[in-house]
Amino acid sequence: MIQRRVSRSIKSSSSSCLSSLLLFRRNSHSQISSNGQVVVEKKQHDGLFLQKSKGQHLLTNTRILDAIVRSSHVRPTDTVLEIGPGTGNLTMKLLESAHHVVAVELDKRMVEILHKRVSDHALQHKLTIIQKDVLKTDFPEFDLVVANIPYNISSPLIAKLVYGSNTFRTATLLLQKEFSRRLLANPGDSDFNRLAVNVKLMADVKFVMDVSKREFFPPPKVDSSVVMITPKEVKPDVDVREWLAFTRTCFGKKNKTLGSMFRQKKKVVELLGLSKAGVTTYTNASSDVEEEEEGLCLDTDASVFKERVIGVLKSNGFEDKRPSKLSHGELLRLLSLFNQAGIFFHSSLPMDLHDY
């Protein structure tokens, strides 16, 4: 009877089957025949469709699951936050090592399977499931994060962890390999980018291991990597909104020189408008203006404002430098110099996690 329901579903939804695979427990499998039809060999009755578009790829290799938990250094007293637990392969391993696991899962079907699986092992007292969108959820207190993150929310989710209000020891995350390489990149690397510069302002990032796409079901198109993010004990004293807007500007064209970037008329006009709203006083030590005129109003003439921007770059040796080559220390110094000169980068509009 169940087999007939599966067959009817495949026939009536042939177009959706091209983007989804039918998942059964580990002793079941699906394959595509030479004529393009989905052939299902069912050995157990528990099945559901996984949606690749939502990043639903389940890690099934027990050896790798064990390695992820070991590398996370879970303590018996820890509360672990798991994001996107799926059917609970990693969750079950974490429950063996941790005091408590908080799992955030949006998919109701996954939640039901996870509840049953945990209950079957009499571990329900160690698990809290939050059925909400992880990007819109306030996290309870936790000690560390261990998660196979849905690929389509990797960037905003890491921003939420790193820039959020929760304190934690480490976050061990399974990510797309290409994404993890970008996250690990350093100044001067070809992959160095705004994501890396923003995350590494607040945390250290370490490579743990690579994971083949063959270890997932359904297999994604690319391989994955595990990285560990450790928040810095001492974080820089910087306005986060201003920093993020500044790096957005600098890394929009990261390989151009700063002089070339800030000479563009469109950029000058944009910064002029932002700076009008963000400055009350401006003092320039190299100006001919008398000291008693410290309350000088912001220049309304774009050409004069442009000269001010370029003057900051020239006088401090940044004109010919490229953002992709600058360290965090150099970027922080440049931002401070701009702000001291009455040049600001962020607007008053509220930010969301995709702005990080």
N, C-alpha and C positions, 0 to 999 in steps of 0.2 A: 504493500500500500504506500509506504514512504517512498519506495523507488519510483512508483507511478507519479507521485506528486513532484518529485525532482525532474522527471522527464517532461511533464507538462510545463513546468517552470522554464525549462531550457527552450522548449518549442515556442512558448509565448513571449519569451524575452531574449531572443537570439542576439539582438543588438547590444543589450546590456551585458551579455555573457562575454563579449569580446573584451570588456574592460573589467570584468570581475571573474574570480575563480571560485569554484565551490570547494569549501574546506570541510574535511572530515577529520576525525582524530588521527593520530599519527600512523595507524595501521591502515589508512585509506589513502587513495590518491586519485588525481584527475589528470587527464592528458587530452591533447587535441589530435584528432585523427587526420589523415592525409586530405580528406575532403573538407576540413575546417570545422567539423562538428565536435562538440565537447563530449567526450566519453568518460563516464564516471564508473569507477569500480568501487562499490560501497561495501564496507565490511562492518561498519557500525552505523547506528541510526542518527547520531548527533552530527548535524551538518549545518553550515550557514555560509552565506556569501561574504567574502572579504572584498572590500572596495579599495583598489589600488589608489584611486584618486584621493582617498582619505589617509593614505599612508599605512594601511592595514597589512603589514607583513609580519608574521609571527616567527620568532626565532625558536627553532625546535631542537637544536643540537645541545644535548645535556652537558657535554664537556665544555662548550663555550659559555653556557649559562653559569656553570660552576666557576669558570675562570673570571667572569664579570663580577660575581659576588665576592670572590677572594680578593680581587684587585680593589674592591670598594672598601675593604677593611671594616666590615660591619661588626659592631660590638653587640654583645648580648643585651646591653641597656639601650640600644639605639632605637629611635623611631625613624623609619625610612619612608620617604616620599617616592612613590612610583607613579609615573605618568604614562598613560596608555598601556595598562597591563594586559589588554587583550583577553585571552582565555586563561592567563595565569601561569604560563610556563616559568617566567622569571619570578613572579610573585611567590610561588611555592618554595622556591630556593631561598628567597629573602625571609620568608616566615620561619625557616629552619634556623636562621642565624640571628634575626633581629628580635627585639622585644615587641615591636608593633610595626605594622605596615599601613600607611595611608595611600590608597590607590585612587587616582583620579581617572575616570573612564566615562566618556560621553555615550557610547553605544550601549543601549539597553540590553541587547542580545549578549554582549560580552559580559555585562554585569551579572546577568542571570547565570551564565555558565560559571563565572568566577565564584559566585555565592555557593553554587552547588559543589563545585570542586573543593572549596575550602571546608565546607560542611562535611563532606565525605571523609576528610582527614581530621575532623574535630579541631580545626584551627580558627574557627570563626571569631573567637574572642581576641585573636591577635590581629585582626584585619578590620579596617574602616574603609568603606568604599564611598567616594564622592562622585555621584553621577551628574557631572556638570562639564561645561566647556572650560578646559584648564586655563585658558587665557582670560577668562572672566571670573575666575574663582579666587577667593582669598584663602590662602593656605593656612592650615593650623601649624603649630610649632612642629619642627622636625629637626633631626640631626644631620641627615645626609640624603642625597637624591641618588637613586639608581633607576635608570629607565632606558627602554628602547623607544626613543622619541618618534612620534609620527613625523615623517620627513617634511611634510608641508607646513609645519609650525615650528621648525627648529630655531630659526632666528629670533622670532618674537618670544618664544618660550625661554631661551637662554637669556635674553634681555630681562625678562621678568624675574628670573632667578638672580642674576648678577646685580641688577639695579633695584630689586625689590626690597621690601622691609624685613623679610625673613633672614635670620642668621643661620648658617649651616656650615658644616665642616668641609664637605666635598660634594661634588655632583659628578657621578660616573655615568656618562651618556653614550648610547649607541647612535651614531649619526651616519649620514651618507659620507662615503670616503672623501669625495671632493669637497664637501662642506667642512669636514674636519680638517682637511689640509689648509683651507682658507682660515679657519679658526686658529690653527697652529702657526701661521705665517708670522715672520718677524720683519722689521724694517729692512729694506733692501731686497727681500725676497720678491720674486715676480708675483706671488700670490698675495702679498701684503695688501690689506684692504681695510675698509671702514669697520667691518664686523670685528676683525682681529684687534684693531686699535681701540675700539670701544670696550670690548670684553676685557682685554688685557689691562685696561686702565684700572679695573676693579678686581681682577683675578688673574691667577696663573693658570696656564693650560698645558697639560701633559698628555702625550700620546701613550696609549696603553697597548692596543693591538688592532690588527685588521681582522675583518670577518667577511668571508666570501658570501656572495649573493646566493649561493647554493644552499646555505644554511637556513634560509627563510622559506616560509610558505605563505602565500605564493612568492616565488623568487622575484625580487625587484630587478630593475634593469642594471643597477650598479652595485658595486661592493660597498661595504660599510667599514667604519672604524669606531673603536671605543676610545674616548678621551676622558680625562679627569680634570674638572675645573675646581680650583681651590681659591676661595675669596681671600684677598689680601688682608692682613691684620691691620695695616695702616693704609688708608685710602687718601688720595690727594684731595686737598681743599679746593674744590672747583664747583662752580654752578653746573649741575648736570645738564640742564636744558641748554645752556650756552655751549657747553662742550659738544654735545651731540649735534647741535646746529652747525658749529664750527667744523667738525669732522665731515659732516654732510657736504659742506661747501668745498673743503679741501680735497676730499676723496671722490668728488664727482668726476674729476679728471686728474687722477692721482699722479700721473706721469708728466703733467705739464709743470713748468716752473711756476712758483707762486707769483712772480712778477707778471708773467703772461696771463695767469688766471685772473688776477685782480685788476688788470687793465681793461678787461672786457666791460663795455658800457652797460650791458644788462646786469652784470654782477655789481657794478658800482651803484647803479640806481637802486637795486634791491637792498644793498647794505645801507645806503643812505636812508631809505625808509625805515628799516629796522632800527638803525642807530638813533633816529629822531625819537623813537618811542623808548629807547633804552638808556638814554644819557640825560643827565641833568647838568653836569659840569664837565668841562674839558680843560685840561692843563697840558700844554706842550712846552717842554723845557727849551726847545730850540726855536720857539716862536719869538717874533719881535714884539709881541703884545706884552704890555706891562703886567706885573704880577697881580696888581689889584683887579685885573680883569679875568680872574679865574672862572667866573661864571659865564664865560663866553658861550653864546648860543651855538648850537650845532650848525655847521655850514649848510646852507640850503642850495648852494651851487654845486652840482655834481662834479664839475672839473676840479674845484677846490678840494672837495671831499676825496676825489681820486688821488690827488697829490698827497693828501694826508695818509691814505692807505699805503701808497707806494713808498712814502717817506719812512713809515714804520718798517717796511721790509728792507729798504736800502740801508738805513742807519743801524740795523741789527744783523745784517748779513744773511737775510733770508730771501732776497730777491731772486737769486738763481737756484734756489733749492727746490726740490720736488717733495711733495707730501709723502710719497711712497718710500722715501729714504730717511725720513725724520723719526727720531725716537720719541717716546712719550714725553720725556723731559723737554725736548725742543718744541714739541707741539704745545705743551702747557705754557711754556715761556712765551711763545708767539701769541697765543690767545690772551695771555695777561697783558702783553704789550699793546695789542689791539684795543682791549677794554680800557686800559689806561688812557689811550688816545681817543676815547669816545666812540669806538667802532664796535658794534655789537651784531650778533648773528641770529639770535632766536626771536621768535614772535610771541605774542601773548596768547596765541591759539593753544588749546589743550593738546597734549601729546597722546598718542596711543603707542602700543608696543611695537608697531611696525615702523615707528620713527627712529628706533634705536639702531 
